[in-house]
Amino acid sequence: MTALISFKGFKDQYFFNKYKFEISSILKGDKIRMFSSGFLHVDKNHLILNLFTLYIFSGQVIVQVGSLNYLIIYIISLYVGNYFTLQFHNKEPFYSAVGASGAVTGIVYSSIILFPEMKLIMLFLPIPLPAYVFGICYLLYSIYGMNKNLGNIGHTAHFGGAIAGLLVTILIKPQIIDENLWVIILMMFPLLFFIINSKKRIF
């Protein structure tokens, strides 16, 4: 579905503009963009990167929580990622974005909290790290990216989607708290850091 809608957007600029995430349009009541933007992408490389990442992490999440709960995590992460972006950039009416990154990051972090000891590699640090360490580092990087407006990347959607993926997975499978309490505490530190230090009111 994401691929089909994205290819439609590649060929139809009116369609793309009508359904992309855009602060001014959403604040005027065009709420469908909170979801529809997650099915659009800038180009084929953007689409392939997101869907490949989703493919890598989806299987183990589905095995642990089931297909329906997997979809719930995906959709809530998509919405929360965009909601977080809306709140963070609400004074920037021309801010716009597309991509499934918030939803995909939610699935990645669902996988991390389910399997915190699996090994992951950051592109700029090609050393295998425990997944929870990778998760903490990437959340901190996202905070830095948000505050510095770093690159043409949706850091806010990544951050919001990641937190949503973590929390929804814990709600769906609360035994994780007993199994990985210390990991959950560590992974909440970036969120606490953001809340304490952010000059923008998100929550």
N, C-alpha and C positions, 0 to 999 in steps of 0.2 A: 504493500500500500504506500509506504514511504517513497519507494523508488518510482512508482507510477506517478504520484502527485508531484514529486520533484522534477521528473522529466517533463511533465505538463508545464511546470513553472519555468523550466529552461527555455521552452519554446514560446511561452505566452507571457509577455511582460505585464500585461494588465492583470492576469490571474495571479502572478507573483506578487505584484504590488497590493492587490486586494486582500491577500491572506497572510502576508508577512507580519512579523511582530513590529509594531510601530506605536510608540508611546502616545502621540497625539490622538491617533485613531482609537486606541483602546480607552483612553480617558474620556473620549466622547461617547463611549458605549459599544464600540465594535469588539465585544468580548471574544468572539470566535477566534480572533487572532491569537489568543492565549494558547489555543490548541493547534490551530491550522499551521502556524509558523513552524511547528515541530515536524511537519511533513514536507517542508520546503528546504532546499539547499542552494548554496551559491553556485556550485558547479559540480561536475562529476567527481572530482577528487574529494571534495567536502562530503558528498554523499557516500562514496566508497569508504572513506575513513570511518565515518560514524557507523555504517552498517557492518563493516568488518569488526570493529571493536565490539559492537553489540553481539555479533556472532560468536566471538571468542568467549564472552562471559555469560551468555544466556543459558547455555546448556546446564551448567552446574546450579544456577539459580532455580531453573524450572524443576530439576530433580529434587531440590530441597523444599520448595514452597508450592509447586504445582503450577499448571499453565494459567489458571484464572488469577491466582495471587501474583504471578509474574506480570500479567497485564495490568493489575492494579498498581503494582510498584512502578511500572513504566509510565502509566498515565499520570499518576500523582506526582512523580518526579518531573515530568514534562511541565505540568501546571505550576508546581512550586518553583521550579527553575525560572519560569517566565514571570511568576508573581514577584519573586525576589528581584529580578531584573527591573520590573516595572517600578517597584518601590525605590530601588537604588538610583534609577535614572529618571525619576518622575519630574525632575526639573529640566529635562532635556527633551523637549517635544519632538525633535527630529531624530531621536535615537531609534534605530531599527535593527532587526536581526532576523535570521532564519536558522533552522537546523534542529536536529534531534539531540543535540549535545546534552541538554539537561536531563532528558529521559535516559539516554545512554549512560551518562555518569551515574544516575541513580541505580541502574542495573550493575554497573561496575562496583559501586560501594555496597550494594546488597551482597554481591559475591565476596567482597572483602570481609564483611562482618560475618558471613557464613564460613569463610575459610581464611581466617586472619594470618595463618602461618604459610600460605602458599607464597611462592616467590614471583615478584614482578620487577620489571626493569624500567627505569625512567630514561627517556631518550638522551638527555644531557648527562646522565650518570649511569653508564652501562654496567652497573653492578647489581646482581640479584638482591632484592630487599624483601623482607617479610611484607606481606600485603598491607598489614596495618601501618607499618612504617611508611610505605609508599603512599597510603591513603592520607596520613597526617601531613606528609611533605607536600602533597598535591593541594590539599586544602589551604595550607599556608601560602603556597605559590599563587593560588587563586585569589586569596585576600590581597597579596602584593599586586597582582595583575589588575584587580579592581581599583585599588587606590592609585595606581600609577597609570591607569588606562593603557595597559601594556598590549600592544599589537591589536590586530583585528580579530580578537578572540572573545567569545562570550563568557568571560570569567564568572560573572554573576550567575548565569544560568548553570554553569558547572557546579558552583558552590551550592546554590539552592537545590539543584537536583541531587547532588551527593548527599546532603543532609537528609533530604526527603527519603532517598533510597535506604539510608541507614535506619531511620526511625520507623518507616513503614515495615521494613523487614523484621525489626524487633517486635513490633506490634503483632505481626502475622505469626512469628515464631518466638514467643517470649522466653523459651528455654535458653535462647542465646545469652540472656542476662546471666544465668547461672554458669554457662559454659565459658563465656568470654567477657565477664564483667570488667576486668582490668583493661581489656582492649577497648571496650565501649567508652570507659572513662577517658582513656588517652585520646581517643578519636573525637571526643566532644571538646577537648581543649581549644582547637582552632575556632570552633563556633563561639565558645566563651570569650576567647581573645577578640574576635570580631565584634561581638556585642559590646564589650567593655570599651574598645578603642574606636569604634566607628563613630564618625560625626554625623552620619545619616541615620535617621530612624527607619528601621526596616520592620521591626516586630511591634 
